[in-house]
Amino acid sequence: MSHRCGVRQAQKEKTRRALLDAALRLLEDQSLSSLGLREVTRAVGVAPAAFYRHFRDLSDLGVALVEESLGSLHHMIGAILAGQDGDAERIDATVAAVAEHVRRYPAHIRFIARERHGGVRAVREAIAAELDRFADEVATDFCPRLSAEDWPPEDVRMLAELYVDHMVMTATAFLEAQAEHPGAAGASGAADVEGAVGPAGAADAAGAAGAEDERRVAATARKQLLLISLGRHHWRDG
C-alpha cells in the first residue's frame, strides 16, 4: 500500500513539475495574464481537469513560479552577504553570482522582470513579498556594520531595499545582454571574430559579442554598488 502511495505521489510531483516547466516556456513570449490554462495543459499532455489537482488557477501557478524563481537567488545573495569581508570583495562576488544565476536560469529571471509590474495581482504581491523578505535579511546583515547612532532602523531598511532593487536591475541587465546575442549560448568568448565563417563562426562571433556585453553590464553594476557603498560610509557626514 505504501509503495503505491509513493508511486502516486511521485507521479503527482512529476506532473506538477511538468506544468511549471511548460508555463515557464510559454511565458518566454507572453505575460501570465495572457496565458491560457488549456495552453499549459496541452503542452504537458494532460486534461484541463488535471491542472486543478495541483493549482487553484494560473495565478496560483504563477505564485509557485515566483517562489521558485526568487528563492534560489534570495539564498545565494544572502550567503554572499554573510560570507564576504570588505566592500570590494563583496561587490565582485555579488555581481559574479548574479551573472551566473542569470546564465543558469534566464527563463525565471525573465518571468520575474515581466511580472513584477504585470497584470496578475497575486503574482505582483508574491514578488513584492519575496523582495521584502530579502530586504529584511540584508538589513539584518547590515545592522552590526552600521552605527546605531547614525543609522536608525528606517534608514537601514532603505539601504537594504536599495541593494535589493539594484540586484534585480542587474539581473535584468544581464538578461537583456544575453537576449541581444541569442547565438552566444555555448560559444567561446575568446573566438577570432574576424576569421569566423559559417554557422560555427557566427556562434563564435555572438559569443564574443555577448561576453563583451556581459563585461559592460558587470562593470556598470560594480560601479553602481561602489557608489552605494561610498554613500553608505559618508551618509551622515556634515
C-alpha positions as CSV (number, residue, x, y, z in Angstrom):
1,M,0.0,0.0,0.0
2,S,2.7,2.5,1.0
3,H,4.6,1.6,-2.3
4,R,1.5,2.5,-4.4
5,C,1.1,5.8,-2.4
6,G,4.8,6.6,-3.1
7,V,4.3,5.9,-6.8
8,R,1.2,8.1,-7.0
9,Q,3.0,10.9,-5.1
10,A,6.0,10.7,-7.4
11,Q,3.7,10.9,-10.4
12,K,1.8,13.8,-8.9
13,E,5.1,15.7,-8.4
14,K,6.2,14.8,-11.9
15,T,3.0,16.3,-13.4
16,R,3.3,19.4,-11.2
17,R,6.9,19.9,-12.3
18,A,5.8,19.5,-16.0
19,L,3.1,22.1,-15.6
20,L,5.5,24.6,-14.1
21,D,8.1,23.9,-16.8
22,A,5.5,24.2,-19.6
23,A,4.2,27.5,-18.2
24,L,7.7,28.9,-17.9
25,R,8.4,28.0,-21.5
26,L,5.2,29.6,-22.7
27,L,5.9,32.7,-20.7
28,E,9.1,33.5,-22.6
29,D,7.0,35.3,-25.2
30,Q,3.9,36.4,-23.3
31,S,2.7,37.6,-19.9
32,L,0.9,35.5,-17.4
33,S,-2.3,37.5,-17.8
34,S,-2.5,36.4,-21.5
35,L,-1.6,32.7,-20.8
36,G,-4.5,30.2,-21.1
37,L,-4.9,27.3,-18.8
38,R,-5.5,25.0,-21.8
39,E,-2.3,26.1,-23.4
40,V,-0.4,24.8,-20.4
41,T,-2.2,21.5,-20.1
42,R,-2.0,20.9,-23.8
43,A,1.8,21.5,-23.7
44,V,2.0,18.9,-20.9
45,G,-0.5,16.5,-22.5
46,V,-2.9,16.3,-19.6
47,A,-6.6,17.1,-19.4
48,P,-7.5,20.6,-18.0
49,A,-9.2,19.0,-15.0
50,A,-5.8,17.6,-14.0
51,F,-4.4,21.1,-13.6
52,Y,-6.7,21.7,-10.6
53,R,-5.1,18.8,-8.7
54,H,-2.0,20.9,-8.4
55,F,-3.0,24.6,-8.6
56,R,-6.2,26.6,-7.9
57,D,-5.7,28.7,-11.1
58,L,-3.0,30.2,-13.2
59,S,-2.2,32.9,-10.6
60,D,-1.6,30.2,-8.1
61,L,0.9,28.6,-10.5
62,G,2.4,32.0,-11.0
63,V,3.0,32.4,-7.3
64,A,4.7,29.0,-7.3
65,L,7.0,30.2,-10.1
66,V,7.8,33.3,-8.0
67,E,8.9,31.2,-5.0
68,E,11.0,29.0,-7.3
69,S,12.5,31.9,-9.3
70,L,13.4,34.2,-6.3
71,G,14.1,31.5,-3.7
72,S,17.4,30.4,-5.1
73,L,18.6,34.0,-5.9
74,H,17.5,35.1,-2.4
75,H,19.5,32.5,-0.6
76,M,22.5,32.9,-2.9
77,I,22.9,36.6,-2.3
78,G,22.2,36.1,1.4
79,A,25.2,33.7,1.6
80,I,27.4,36.2,-0.2
81,L,26.5,38.9,2.2
82,A,27.3,36.7,5.2
83,G,30.5,35.2,3.7
84,Q,32.5,38.1,2.3
85,D,34.6,40.6,4.1
86,G,35.4,44.0,2.5
87,D,33.3,46.1,0.2
88,A,35.3,45.3,-3.0
89,E,35.2,41.5,-2.4
90,R,31.5,41.6,-1.6
91,I,30.7,43.6,-4.7
92,D,32.7,41.4,-7.0
93,A,31.2,38.2,-5.5
94,T,27.7,39.6,-5.7
95,V,27.9,40.7,-9.4
96,A,29.5,37.4,-10.4
97,A,26.9,35.4,-8.6
98,V,24.0,37.3,-10.2
99,A,25.6,36.9,-13.7
100,E,26.0,33.1,-13.1
101,H,22.4,32.8,-11.9
102,V,21.0,34.6,-14.9
103,R,23.1,32.3,-17.2
104,R,21.6,29.3,-15.5
105,Y,18.0,30.4,-15.1
106,P,17.2,33.0,-17.8
107,A,13.5,32.0,-18.0
108,H,13.0,32.5,-14.3
109,I,14.6,36.0,-14.4
110,R,12.6,36.9,-17.4
111,F,9.4,35.9,-15.6
112,I,10.2,38.0,-12.6
113,A,11.2,41.0,-14.7
114,R,8.0,40.9,-16.7
115,E,5.6,40.0,-13.9
116,R,7.0,42.3,-11.1
117,H,4.7,45.1,-12.6
118,G,2.4,42.8,-14.5
119,G,-1.3,42.3,-14.6
120,V,-1.8,39.5,-12.1
121,R,-2.1,40.9,-8.7
122,A,-1.4,37.8,-6.7
123,V,1.9,37.4,-8.6
124,R,2.9,41.0,-8.1
125,E,2.2,40.7,-4.4
126,A,4.2,37.5,-4.2
127,I,7.2,39.1,-5.9
128,A,7.0,42.1,-3.6
129,A,6.7,39.9,-0.5
130,E,9.8,37.9,-1.6
131,L,11.8,41.1,-2.2
132,D,10.7,42.5,1.1
133,R,11.9,39.3,2.9
134,F,15.2,39.7,1.0
135,A,15.5,43.3,2.2
136,D,14.8,42.2,5.8
137,E,17.7,39.8,5.7
138,V,20.0,42.3,4.0
139,A,19.1,44.9,6.7
140,T,19.8,42.3,9.4
141,D,23.2,41.7,7.9
142,F,24.0,45.4,7.7
143,C,23.0,46.3,11.3
144,P,26.2,45.1,13.0
145,R,28.2,47.0,10.5
146,L,26.5,50.3,10.9
147,S,26.5,52.8,13.8
148,A,23.1,52.7,15.6
149,E,23.5,56.4,16.3
150,D,23.9,57.3,12.6
151,W,21.7,54.6,11.2
152,P,18.1,54.5,12.5
153,P,16.2,51.3,11.5
154,E,14.2,53.1,8.8
155,D,17.5,54.2,7.1
156,V,19.0,50.7,7.4
157,R,15.9,49.3,5.7
158,M,16.1,52.0,3.0
159,L,19.7,50.9,2.3
160,A,18.8,47.3,2.2
161,E,16.0,48.0,-0.3
162,L,18.4,49.9,-2.5
163,Y,20.7,46.9,-2.6
164,V,17.8,44.5,-3.4
165,D,16.5,46.8,-6.2
166,H,20.0,47.0,-7.6
167,M,20.3,43.2,-7.7
168,V,17.0,42.9,-9.6
169,M,18.1,45.7,-12.0
170,T,21.5,44.0,-12.6
171,A,19.9,40.6,-13.2
172,T,17.6,42.2,-15.8
173,A,20.5,43.9,-17.4
174,F,22.4,40.6,-17.7
175,L,19.3,39.0,-19.2
176,E,19.0,41.8,-21.8
177,A,22.6,41.4,-22.7
178,Q,22.0,37.7,-23.3
179,A,18.9,38.4,-25.4
180,E,20.9,40.7,-27.7
181,H,23.1,37.7,-28.7
182,P,20.9,34.5,-28.6
183,G,23.6,32.6,-30.5
184,A,26.1,33.2,-27.7
185,A,25.0,30.2,-25.6
186,G,27.8,27.7,-25.5
187,A,30.0,29.8,-27.8
188,S,33.5,30.8,-26.8
189,G,34.0,34.4,-25.8
190,A,37.6,34.2,-27.0
191,A,36.6,33.5,-30.6
192,D,38.5,35.0,-33.5
193,V,35.7,37.2,-34.7
194,E,37.4,38.4,-37.9
195,G,38.1,34.9,-39.1
196,A,34.7,33.5,-38.2
197,V,32.9,31.9,-41.2
198,G,29.6,30.0,-41.4
199,P,27.2,28.9,-38.6
200,A,30.0,28.0,-36.2
201,G,31.8,31.3,-36.8
202,A,28.5,33.2,-36.3
203,A,28.1,31.4,-33.0
204,D,31.7,32.3,-32.0
205,A,31.1,36.0,-33.0
206,A,27.8,36.0,-31.0
207,G,29.7,34.5,-28.1
208,A,32.4,37.2,-28.2
209,A,29.8,40.0,-28.5
210,G,27.7,38.5,-25.7
211,A,30.7,38.2,-23.4
212,E,31.7,41.8,-24.1
213,D,28.1,43.0,-23.3
214,E,28.2,41.0,-20.0
215,R,31.5,42.6,-19.1
216,R,30.0,46.0,-19.6
217,V,26.9,45.1,-17.5
218,A,29.2,43.8,-14.8
219,A,31.5,46.8,-14.8
220,T,28.5,49.2,-14.5
221,A,27.0,47.1,-11.7
222,R,30.2,47.2,-9.8
223,K,30.5,51.0,-10.1
224,Q,26.9,51.4,-9.0
225,L,27.4,49.2,-6.0
226,L,30.6,51.1,-5.2
227,L,28.8,54.4,-5.3
228,I,26.1,53.0,-2.9
229,S,28.9,51.7,-0.6
230,L,30.7,55.1,-0.6
231,G,27.4,56.8,0.1
232,R,26.8,54.4,3.0
233,H,30.2,55.3,4.5
234,H,29.5,59.0,4.3
235,W,25.8,59.0,4.9
236,R,26.0,61.3,8.0
237,D,29.0,63.4,7.0
238,G,28.3,67.1,7.7
